[in-house]
Every structure is written in C-alpha cells, then in structure tokens.
Amino acid sequence: MSFKLPDLPYAFDALEPHIDARTMEIHHDKHHAGYTNNLNNAIAGGPLEGKSIEEILADVSNHSAAVRNNGGGYYNHSLFWTILSPNGGGEPTGALAEAINKYIGTFAEFKDEFSRAAATQFGSGWAWLLVDKAGHLAVTNTPNQDNPLMDVTNVKGTPILGLDVWEHAYYLNYQNRRPDYITAFFNVINWKEVARRYDAAMK
C-alpha cells in the first residue's frame, strides 16, 4: 500500500494575505507531492511497504536517508495543512490552553518561545509544539524534514503543531523575512485541530 498525497482542506488562496496562493500551490502540488512519490519509491517492494508512517518514523535511524527525508516530508506536510485554516488565529481554549499555561507559560510566552524556535532554526527545518511521553507540552525545532516522532531527534513526542520554515514555504511572499512569516502564521493556526491532536495524544 502506497502513501497518497492528501488534498488541501481549503483553496490555494484561502490563507491570503498571510500565505499566498502561489506558494500554497507550489508547496502542496510540487514539494509535498515530491516527498510522497519519493517515499513510495523508497519503500516499494521492501519491508516498510504497508507500514504506517508513524511506524516508519519511529525507527527511522535504521532506514535509508531517502526514507528519513521523504518520510519526514510526507508526515510533516500532511500535519501542516490541517493546522492551518482561513478561520484560524486567536488563542487556544480548554484543556490545550490549560496545558500551555502549565508547561510553557502564558499564551504570549508560548508565542515567543515558538517563534524563537522557528526563527533560530538554522537553514531549513521546522518548529514544533509536542506532547512528550509524560504528557507534558514542549517546544522544539528540527532540521530538514526531521520531526519529534523520529528516534534521531533530541526532543521526542507527538507533534500537535508544526511550522515549516523551509524557504519554499514563504520565500515568494516574504523573501528573507522569516520573522514576518512566523508572525503571519499565528493568524491562520487552526487551534481546534491542534486541540484535537492534543486530546488524541493524551489518550
């Protein structure tokens, strides 16, 4: 069974002016499609074929660079599209908000910490909010297409929010102004989906 490129849950231009339509189209139809196709090619006919992406990433250190890079790219982007929404922004509520207050601080403090993780990731990579094995929230960043599910990362857990800081995610609109892109991201976060992922990770 091969992996399938998920459809975007909104139109390419739905996130404007924060993320432009052309970037979304290239990002989804070219970059994410490329990771999906390359992952399928990397696992075809081997022992990983038929496994879930989470199973593959859990012991990714035992697999090829092609599986690590493209498996991460497939998973990361599949999550990314779902935590964006044209009706996003604001702040989380309920259990997620309480957990942020408990483990990180006020929402403003979380926003600062997450933004710093995104801004200070050298080169390409991601910033994450995750639930660790103890059920605590943590903010981290990873290079390239790595993520906290992988056994190669320093801070491990289940990602519930991720921000792509590869240049392909923002360069057409923001050029070298990554901090402006990070600020814009907070206007389109789908906190309902992040909260759903938090609840699932806590079960």
FENBEL-V997839 format. One record per pair of residues at least 4 apart in sequence whose C-alpha atoms are under 6 Angstrom apart, sorted by the first residue. I is the first residue (numbers start at 1). GAP is how many residues later the second one is. Records with the same first field share a line. If there is no record, write none. Layout:
BEGIN
I->GAP ; GAP
END
This chain:
BEGIN
1->49
2->38
12->9 ; 12 ; 13
13->8
14->72
15->4 ; 71
16->4
18->166
23->4
24->4
25->4
26->4
27->4
28->4
29->4
30->4
35->4 ; 35 ; 38 ; 39
36->38
39->28 ; 31 ; 32
40->4
43->5 ; 6
57->93
58->91 ; 92 ; 93
59->92
60->8
65->4
66->4
67->4
68->4
69->76
70->4
72->4 ; 73 ; 74
73->72
83->106 ; 107 ; 110
84->104 ; 105 ; 106
85->103 ; 105
86->102
88->100 ; 101 ; 102
89->97 ; 98 ; 99 ; 100
92->5 ; 99
93->4
96->99
99->4
100->4
101->4 ; 5
103->34
104->6
105->4
110->4
111->4
116->4
117->10 ; 24
118->9
124->20 ; 42
125->17 ; 18 ; 19 ; 40 ; 41
126->15 ; 16 ; 37 ; 38 ; 39
127->13 ; 14 ; 35 ; 36
128->11 ; 12 ; 13 ; 33 ; 34
129->9 ; 10 ; 30 ; 31 ; 32
130->7 ; 8 ; 27 ; 28 ; 29 ; 30
131->4 ; 5 ; 6 ; 26 ; 27
132->4 ; 25
142->4
148->5 ; 8 ; 9
149->8
160->34 ; 37
167->4
170->4
171->4
191->4
END
